[in-house]
């Protein structure tokens, strides 16, 4: 029986690209949870993108 190990071989390749994400321009971090808070312009850009791409 041949085993299918393609998942193990492809695990090194990232699926998403986070360079252009809304949280890439981090304004500050929450003190306890270290959750990133994006800059207001990034939030506005994300909202505009969602509004333009709604069906």
Buried (B, 14 or more C-beta within 10 A) or exposed (E): EEEEEEEEEEEEEEEEEEEEEBBEBEEEEEEEEEEBEBBEEBBEBBEEEEEEEEE
